[in-house]
Amino acid sequence: MPSRRSFIEKSILSAAGLVTASRHLHLPSFGPTGHTDHLVISTWDFGIPANKSAMEVLERGGSALDAVEAGVMVVEADPISTSVGIGGFPDAEGDVTLDASIMNHEGQCGAVACLQKTLHPIQVARAVMERTPHVMLVGEKARDFAQQIGIPKTNLLTPNAKQAWKAWKANNPKWRAFSTDISNHDTIGMLALDKLGNLSGACTTSGWAFKIPGRVGDSPIIGAGLYVDNEVGAATATGTGEEVIKICGSFLIVELMRQGFSPEDACKEAVQRIKKRNPNNPELFVGFLAINKSGEHGSFSTKTGFEYALFKKGENKLISGPF
């Protein structure tokens, strides 16, 4: 889906006086009455079944928070996916480690990182948000916490993922950087707007395939891989998390929407900042997805190939995003 707009005016975007271009300053109506229909939006083609589960929650009158949790759990439990949950490719030592975050309309959030042997890290992230005074738990102690709240251990390394790791290991006796193309970064990020006009989001991944053990990307970092502001909108990211972290990508997009950018324009501005920092890396992939309080949605990525799923007004469809 090619971009159909061009930059037409400039706006002061921060207290620091940073001037940037806004293609379409439309100042959406924020607040409880500013939304249209409830909807769910998520990254990649596995967003289609994830959206279906999330929309079932919304149609029953459930909250956006319950919807995004239920939605991403579908992908976490799918062994076919090699980048989320069970079946995800392991790190360089053969261990599957998971990252996840969740954020509700009240600005509360929870996250886990480097979590092992847990089928649904998003459940643990929500428990961190609701049952502790913290935002993030990591590693072995995060697994201990999951066990304390009754989540059993699960072997996440499937035969397919193990075989892929062995093949990679045979050609990489010493760790080296894996490619940063689209095939290696299929995080699911999901955003929802419920019937009350409230927003929530979730993001979950097994991260960079064959990564250095201990690596954490953007997905569990609030403001990077996920951010929700119920007065304005929400955003999520997929791709090379290190670059998303460097610009606080999802927070940036929400703040741009606060200044009047459309969701697509805000995502494009975030992508342009990443491209500017990486002028000599044409293979770098990052994609952003956003919705605002009015229910408008948009995306943008560094290169072709990014798709996202939208479920709205009874239709659940896959959309090719602009780049």
Sequence and secondary structure as in RCSB ss.txt:
>XXXX:A:sequence
MPSRRSFIEKSILSAAGLVTASRHLHLPSFGPTGHTDHLVISTWDFGIPANKSAMEVLERGGSALDAVEAGVMVV
EADPISTSVGIGGFPDAEGDVTLDASIMNHEGQCGAVACLQKTLHPIQVARAVMERTPHVMLVGEKARDFAQQIG
IPKTNLLTPNAKQAWKAWKANNPKWRAFSTDISNHDTIGMLALDKLGNLSGACTTSGWAFKIPGRVGDSPIIGAG
LYVDNEVGAATATGTGEEVIKICGSFLIVELMRQGFSPEDACKEAVQRIKKRNPNNPELFVGFLAINKSGEHGSF
STKTGFEYALFKKGENKLISGPF
>XXXX:A:secstr
        EEEE STT  EEEES       STTS  S EEEEESTTHHHHHHHHHHHHHTT  HHHHHHHHHHHH
HT TT SSSSTT    TTS   EEEEEE TTS EEEEEEE S S HHHHHHHHHHHSS SEEEHHHHHHHHHHTT
        HHHHHHHHHHHHH SS      SGGG   EEEEEE TTS EEEEEEE  STT  TT   STTSBTTT
EEEETTTEEEEEEE HHHHHHTTHHHHHHHHHHTT  HHHHHHHHHHHHHHH TT TT  EEEEEEETTS EEEE
ESSTT EEEEEETTEEEEEE   
